[in-house]
Amino acid sequence: MPFIKDPLPFRNNNDILYANFINIGQGDCILFEIPVDGKYRYLLVDTGLREYERITAFKKNFGIPQIDYALITHPHDDHDSNIKAILDDNPRLNLWMPRCYNIRHNAFKNLFVFYFDRLIFLDWIGTAPVNLTPELSPSTKIELIGPTRTYIDELKENEIIVEDTFEINTVNGVKRLNNFIFGELDNDQENELSLILKISFCGVSIFIAGDAETHELDTVGSILFSEEEKRKNSTHIDIIKLNHHGSENAIPYILVGKTSSQYAIVTTFANVDQKKSVKFAKDTLGVEEYYRVGHTEHKNLAYINRDSVTFAIKPDKSGKKAVIVPMIYKLPTQTTGEIFFIRPSDVESR
């Protein structure tokens, strides 16, 4: 596939949703460009591990002025380390986040102390998805489908977590939060509290589950594949981000026999071995194309990859169906410099 310097295909159209998986080195950083009445709104899901200049380079090169929505799936450095810079650069931005606080996580402590009034703590899910952005066009939904209230109660019953009233001193005084999870949470506990999203646009669905592991995913099946969702013909998943960076402890078995996916993408972190997860995606979910973003230092999988991936979702005239066009490109390491695109040879014909 040749390197080119042209804008991404269809870039000047105002009716296409772009799901940008920005290569931040390690961790998750996903920026959605959502068309609304001929203009765009911007949703950022997670911020990656450091290398904030890659986010600013992306915004500058594609003319993105401000982030409108932001969400942190869970409190881990490879998902939230750039959030302070994001909030500082977008002064009107509020942040969606899970109802949990790790007293050992300094980045979250600073977030609570200095930005508390800009934080929106999402409630655990009952029996139906929650649309976070009802103000967007009817063709677009950003839905929260997990963690569920039932799942949280199970974790409490097994004494894995504690839920209580939480108090913290902030720059604007003492703040209290009811039904909140806090304490010295370990990595597994934080992963188990990952927010799970389904983004839908013109009949195309994208599944993003942070670092949720297999057990948490199992508990959202009743919501994801409910009779109501079946009636709306919205149980399929076209693009799946393999959760927890493709860890073998996070394989989404809940999807077996209920959906197939055309595309899968995995973001890398440290020494996670992705072999089993990738094999599952290809052999069991029927994934046709698989993409990897980031680099790893695993002894058997050491590589450096500076490619970013965008899925352009182009609706047909009816607005009920859309074509997915995957594109691969290399971002400059600074806010200046050229972006080199690598794209499939048949993109121009779509």
ABEGO torsion letter per residue (X at the ends): XBBBABBBBGAABAABBBBBBBBAGBEBBBBBBBBBGGBBBBBBBEAEBEGAAAAAAAAAAAGBABBABBBBABBBAAAAAAAAAAAAABAABBBBBBBBBBAABAAAAAAAAAAAAABBBBBBBBABBBBABAABBAABBBBBAOBBAAAAAAAAAAGABBBBBBBBBBAAEBBBBBGBBBEBBBAAAAAAABBBBBBBBGGBBBBBAEABBAAAAAAAAAAAABAAAAAAGAABBABBBBBGGGBAAABBAAABGABBBABBBBBBBEABBAAAAAAAAAAAAGBABBBBBEBBABAAABBBBABBBBBBBBBBAAGABBBBBBBBBBBBABABEBBBBBBBAAAAAX
